[in-house]
Amino acid sequence: MRKPHDMTVDRALLVYLLHLAEPHGFMTDVKLQQLAFLCELQLFGKGLKGLHFEFFRYAYGAFSKDLDNDLLSLRRKERIENFSLTDKAEEVLKILPEAAEENETNRRVIDIVQAVAATYAPQDSSAIMQSVEAVEISAPEQPELKLAIRDISFHSTLLVPSRIEVQGEFTVSPRMAASLNAAMGY
């Protein structure tokens, strides 16, 4: 279960991911879900945690209800309109670089999110969905058994960040968290 601090980081990084993806054209729910999933996988692959979204197998790849709820919440707070950032979201983009400079782990998380967005955001939804469905994952109790996501039953859990041990996590000071929350209207 996500903690309030996790939700602040998730929402700020979600705004940032949308900012990075926006120049690449049309965004959909499916594409955003896949981008966030790929970001989390890349982060965990490097022993890092930035986003805290739990994902399950969905008809169109990976899906997170937490991400969907955060997106809806940011829309209600008028930080996002459809998938575009509003002027009110610009304050988050001004604060996030300062948060990224607070420590080396934060900088690495931002670098990985940028790399995933640069690689996958230019793709259309079906191409990114195929990339996600080709990803092979394994259960912690059977790490040698790898399955492509396309071969996993619908509604099966794919990713639970709270169960994954990492060496570093994107963190912000209480002052920075308060600034980010205020910028996001919370």
Secondary structure by P-SEA (a helix, b strand, c coil): cccaaaaaaaaaaaaaaaaaacccccccaaaaaaaaaaaaaaaaaaccccccccccccccccccaaaaaaaaaaaaacccccccccccaaaaaaaaaaaaaccaaaaaaaaaaaaaaaccccccaaaaaaaaaabbbbcccccccccccccccccccccccccccccccccccaaaaaaaaaaacc
